[in-house]
């Protein structure tokens, strides 16, 4: 009886380690996804800033062209 109880406890400990490993893997994956989302947001902001800067340059060029055409 003692031996079978010991084997059962050992099996439970090993299965518990597997669950802990699975939880750790899930937490690592979630952390990686959060970091990827943060980087994607930063990239989106950088692209938006570049689009705004290009739009401003285009508007400045059109304004300069209009000014020179009017003179």
MMTF fields as JSON, N, C-alpha, C and O atoms, coordinates in Angstrom:
{
  "mmtfVersion": "1.0.0",
  "mmtfProducer": "UNKNOWN",
  "numBonds": 283,
  "numAtoms": 284,
  "numGroups": 71,
  "numChains": 1,
  "numModels": 1,
  "chainsPerModel": [1],
  "groupsPerChain": [71],
  "chainIdList": ["A"],
  "bondAtomList": [4, 2, 8, 6, 12, 10, 16, 14, 20, 18, 24, 22, 28, 26, 32, 30, 36, 34, 40, 38, 44, 42, 48, 46, 52, 50, 56, 54, 60, 58, 64, 62, 68, 66, 72, 70, 76, 74, 80, 78, 84, 82, 88, 86, 92, 90, 96, 94, 100, 98, 104, 102, 108, 106, 112, 110, 116, 114, 120, 118, 124, 122, 128, 126, 132, 130, 136, 134, 140, 138, 144, 142, 148, 146, 152, 150, 156, 154, 160, 158, 164, 162, 168, 166, 172, 170, 176, 174, 180, 178, 184, 182, 188, 186, 192, 190, 196, 194, 200, 198, 204, 202, 208, 206, 212, 210, 216, 214, 220, 218, 224, 222, 228, 226, 232, 230, 236, 234, 240, 238, 244, 242, 248, 246, 252, 250, 256, 254, 260, 258, 264, 262, 268, 266, 272, 270, 276, 274, 280, 278],
  "bondOrderList": [1, 1, 1, 1, 1, 1, 1, 1, 1, 1, 1, 1, 1, 1, 1, 1, 1, 1, 1, 1, 1, 1, 1, 1, 1, 1, 1, 1, 1, 1, 1, 1, 1, 1, 1, 1, 1, 1, 1, 1, 1, 1, 1, 1, 1, 1, 1, 1, 1, 1, 1, 1, 1, 1, 1, 1, 1, 1, 1, 1, 1, 1, 1, 1, 1, 1, 1, 1, 1, 1],
  "groupList": [{"groupName": "UNK", "atomNameList": ["N", "CA", "C", "O"], "elementList": ["N", "C", "C", "O"], "formalChargeList": [0, 0, 0, 0], "bondAtomList": [1, 0, 2, 1, 3, 2], "bondOrderList": [1, 1, 2], "singleLetterCode": "X", "chemCompType": "L-PEPTIDE LINKING"}],
  "groupTypeList": [0, 0, 0, 0, 0, 0, 0, 0, 0, 0, 0, 0, 0, 0, 0, 0, 0, 0, 0, 0, 0, 0, 0, 0, 0, 0, 0, 0, 0, 0, 0, 0, 0, 0, 0, 0, 0, 0, 0, 0, 0, 0, 0, 0, 0, 0, 0, 0, 0, 0, 0, 0, 0, 0, 0, 0, 0, 0, 0, 0, 0, 0, 0, 0, 0, 0, 0, 0, 0, 0, 0],
  "groupIdList": [1, 2, 3, 4, 5, 6, 7, 8, 9, 10, 11, 12, 13, 14, 15, 16, 17, 18, 19, 20, 21, 22, 23, 24, 25, 26, 27, 28, 29, 30, 31, 32, 33, 34, 35, 36, 37, 38, 39, 40, 41, 42, 43, 44, 45, 46, 47, 48, 49, 50, 51, 52, 53, 54, 55, 56, 57, 58, 59, 60, 61, 62, 63, 64, 65, 66, 67, 68, 69, 70, 71],
  "secStructList": [7, 2, 2, 2, 2, 2, 2, 2, 2, 2, 2, 2, 2, 2, 2, 2, 2, 2, 2, 2, 2, 2, 2, 2, 2, 2, 2, 2, 2, 2, 2, 2, 2, 2, 2, 2, 2, 2, 2, 2, 2, 2, 2, 2, 2, 2, 2, 2, 2, 2, 2, 2, 2, 2, 2, 2, 2, 2, 2, 2, 2, 2, 2, 2, 2, 2, 2, 2, 2, 2, 7],
  "xCoordList": [0.822, 0.0, 0.867, 0.616, 1.859, 2.748, 3.448, 3.592, 3.883, 4.61, 3.708, 4.142, 2.491, 1.581, 1.221, 1.055, 1.099, 0.817, 1.995, 1.817, 3.208, 4.399, 4.482, 4.817, 4.183, 4.193, 3.137, 3.366, 1.992, 0.925, 1.336, 1.102, 1.944, 2.401, 3.475, 3.486, 4.378, 5.42, 4.807, 5.222, 3.825, 3.159, 2.443, 2.457, 1.822, 1.136, 2.118, 1.835, 3.27, 4.28, 4.778, 4.93, 5.031, 5.519, 4.476, 4.808, 3.226, 2.179, 2.012, 1.719, 2.19, 2.128, 3.221, 2.992, 4.414, 5.516, 5.172, 5.516, 4.51, 4.095, 3.116, 3.184, 2.211, 1.24, 1.926, 1.592, 2.877, 3.609, 4.402, 4.472, 4.994, 5.74, 4.837, 5.212, 3.647, 2.685, 2.249, 2.121, 2.024, 1.629, 2.757, 2.511, 3.987, 5.135, 5.286, 5.582, 5.082, 5.163, 4.073, 4.322, 2.88, 1.781, 2.062, 1.757, 2.643, 2.968, 4.055, 4.011, 5.032, 6.098, 5.527, 5.889, 4.639, 4.023, 3.191, 3.21, 2.472, 1.661, 2.561, 2.245, 3.675, 4.624, 5.2, 5.363, 5.512, 6.043, 5.002, 5.332, 3.757, 2.69, 2.49, 2.248, 2.59, 2.439, 3.571, 3.344, 4.78, 5.927, 5.761, 6.065, 5.283, 5.063, 3.995, 4.123, 2.952, 1.898, 2.442, 2.085, 3.295, 3.895, 4.773, 4.731, 5.564, 6.423, 5.597, 5.946, 4.513, 3.643, 3.024, 2.89, 2.653, 2.08, 3.126, 2.814, 4.358, 5.423, 5.683, 5.882, 5.681, 5.886, 4.76, 5.002, 3.531, 2.385, 2.536, 2.259, 2.972, 3.164, 4.254, 4.115, 5.34, 6.429, 5.952, 6.279, 5.183, 4.661, 3.725, 3.778, 2.868, 1.948, 2.706, 2.325, 3.788, 4.595, 5.24, 5.31, 5.708, 6.321, 5.291, 5.587, 4.091, 3.019, 2.676, 2.51, 2.571, 2.254, 3.367, 3.094, 4.617, 5.738, 5.73, 5.967, 5.459, 5.412, 4.256, 4.388, 3.133, 1.983, 2.328, 1.95, 3.041, 3.436, 4.409, 4.289, 5.375, 6.328, 5.586, 5.877, 4.634, 3.857, 3.064, 3.008, 2.453, 1.68, 2.594, 2.222, 3.786, 4.745, 5.169, 5.285, 5.397, 5.8, 4.686, 4.937, 3.442, 2.312, 2.143, 1.867, 2.309, 2.186, 3.283, 3.021, 4.504, 5.621, 5.372, 5.678, 4.822, 4.535, 3.432, 3.521, 2.42, 1.339, 1.87, 1.485, 2.75, 3.328, 4.161, 4.077, 4.961, 5.817, 4.983, 5.361, 3.894, 3.033, 2.268, 1.954, 1.972, 1.232, 2.112, 1.597, 3.423, 4.321, 4.686, 5.433],
  "yCoordList": [-1.192, 0.0, 1.257, 2.181, 1.298, 2.445, 2.694, 3.837, 1.61, 1.732, 2.3, 3.163, 1.839, 2.351, 3.813, 4.589, 4.196, 5.593, 6.472, 7.579, 5.962, 6.713, 6.904, 7.993, 5.862, 5.958, 6.943, 7.692, 6.933, 7.843, 9.291, 10.163, 9.556, 10.906, 11.366, 12.522, 10.456, 10.786, 11.123, 12.08, 10.34, 10.598, 11.949, 12.681, 12.274, 13.565, 14.728, 15.758, 14.56, 15.622, 15.845, 16.984, 14.757, 14.883, 15.512, 16.323, 15.145, 15.751, 17.217, 18.036, 17.556, 18.951, 19.777, 20.927, 19.203, 19.907, 20.181, 21.232, 19.256, 19.451, 20.601, 21.395, 20.68, 21.776, 23.103, 24.114, 23.098, 24.33, 24.757, 25.943, 23.795, 24.098, 24.652, 25.576, 24.086, 24.566, 25.989, 26.829, 26.254, 27.604, 28.592, 29.711, 28.181, 29.061, 29.338, 30.463, 28.317, 28.491, 29.447, 30.304, 29.299, 30.194, 31.628, 32.563, 31.8, 33.155, 33.769, 34.96, 32.957, 33.451, 33.851, 34.893, 33.031, 33.346, 34.62, 35.445, 34.783, 35.991, 37.218, 38.275, 37.074, 38.185, 38.551, 39.731, 37.543, 37.797, 38.492, 39.394, 38.076, 38.716, 40.163, 41.039, 40.411, 41.779, 42.656, 43.803, 42.121, 42.879, 43.139, 44.232, 42.142, 42.323, 43.383, 44.186, 43.389, 44.395, 45.794, 46.761, 45.893, 47.187, 47.684, 48.861, 46.785, 47.166, 47.556, 48.493, 46.844, 47.17, 48.552, 49.309, 48.876, 50.197, 51.287, 52.343, 51.035, 52.012, 52.195, 53.317, 51.098, 51.177, 51.968, 52.785, 51.726, 52.463, 53.961, 54.776, 54.321, 55.737, 56.358, 57.494, 55.618, 56.126, 56.332, 57.339, 55.383, 55.511, 56.708, 57.466, 56.883, 58.013, 59.332, 60.27, 59.405, 60.62, 60.894, 62.043, 59.842, 60.016, 60.46, 61.285, 59.918, 60.322, 61.791, 62.547, 62.192, 63.595, 64.52, 65.593, 64.102, 64.93, 65.037, 66.116, 63.933, 63.962, 64.829, 65.542, 64.77, 65.6, 67.078, 67.905, 67.407, 68.798, 69.276, 70.399, 68.426, 68.796, 69.038, 69.999, 68.176, 68.341, 69.64, 70.359, 69.941, 71.183, 72.395, 73.382, 72.327, 73.431, 73.63, 74.763, 72.534, 72.632, 73.228, 74.057, 72.802, 73.355, 74.838, 75.629, 75.207, 76.608, 77.436, 78.536, 76.908, 77.614, 77.72, 78.745, 76.673, 76.705, 77.732, 78.475, 77.776, 78.751, 80.182, 81.079, 80.382, 81.713, 82.175, 83.326, 81.251, 81.628, 81.809, 82.601, 81.117, 81.277, 82.593, 83.191, 83.04, 84.283, 85.508, 86.595, 85.362, 86.52, 86.745, 87.675],
  "zCoordList": [0.0, 0.0, 0.0, -0.774, 0.842, 0.935, -0.391, -0.827, -1.029, -2.294, -3.396, -4.159, -3.484, -4.517, -4.245, -5.186, -2.976, -2.64, -3.031, -3.54, -2.786, -3.146, -4.654, -5.122, -5.417, -6.878, -7.37, -8.319, -6.72, -7.13, -6.858, -7.695, -5.705, -5.393, -6.367, -6.789, -6.724, -7.686, -9.041, -9.695, -9.457, -10.736, -10.708, -11.697, -9.585, -9.471, -9.524, -10.135, -8.884, -8.921, -10.337, -10.781, -11.039, -12.412, -13.317, -14.182, -13.124, -13.958, -13.599, -14.47, -12.349, -11.927, -12.561, -12.936, -12.689, -13.351, -14.813, -15.352, -15.43, -16.818, -16.942, -17.88, -15.992, -16.018, -15.762, -16.379, -14.859, -14.588, -15.81, -16.13, -16.485, -17.705, -18.787, -19.509, -18.898, -19.885, -19.552, -20.442, -18.274, -17.86, -18.133, -18.584, -17.862, -18.105, -19.596, -19.999, -20.404, -21.859, -22.338, -23.185, -21.798, -22.169, -21.763, -22.504, -20.585, -20.13, -20.997, -21.302, -21.397, -22.272, -23.621, -24.168, -24.157, -25.449, -25.351, -26.264, -24.266, -24.086, -23.982, -24.527, -23.286, -23.183, -24.53, -24.838, -25.345, -26.688, -27.555, -28.326, -27.43, -28.211, -27.77, -28.6, -26.488, -25.992, -26.518, -26.904, -26.534, -27.047, -28.548, -29.026, -29.286, -30.725, -30.977, -31.902, -30.165, -30.32, -30.022, -30.694, -29.024, -28.679, -29.823, -30.181, -30.39, -31.511, -32.733, -33.451, -32.964, -34.091, -33.906, -34.868, -32.686, -32.409, -32.638, -33.189, -32.218, -32.437, -33.93, -34.396, -34.675, -36.119, -36.771, -37.66, -36.328, -36.87, -36.609, -37.488, -35.412, -35.084, -35.953, -36.407, -36.185, -37.022, -38.456, -39.084, -38.971, -40.33, -40.42, -41.389, -39.419, -39.411, -39.41, -40.11, -38.62, -38.586, -39.946, -40.383, -40.609, -41.933, -42.964, -43.827, -42.875, -43.8, -43.574, -44.531, -42.317, -42.013, -42.507, -43.046, -42.323, -42.786, -44.31, -44.854, -45.002, -46.46, -46.946, -47.941, -46.253, -46.611, -46.441, -47.27, -45.376, -45.134, -46.209, -46.698, -46.582, -47.634, -48.938, -49.651, -49.253, -50.486, -50.46, -51.458, -49.323, -49.202, -49.343, -49.977, -48.754, -48.873, -50.33, -50.797, -51.039, -52.451, -53.295, -54.169, -53.03, -53.784, -53.492, -54.393, -52.234, -51.861, -52.542, -53.03, -52.572, -53.222, -54.726, -55.335, -55.319, -56.749, -57.038, -58.015, -56.214, -56.386, -56.228, -56.978, -55.255, -55.02, -56.223, -56.652, -56.752, -57.886, -59.161, -60.024, -59.296, -60.463, -60.389, -61.419, -59.19, -59.013, -59.202, -59.467, -59.072, -59.221, -60.628, -60.932]
}
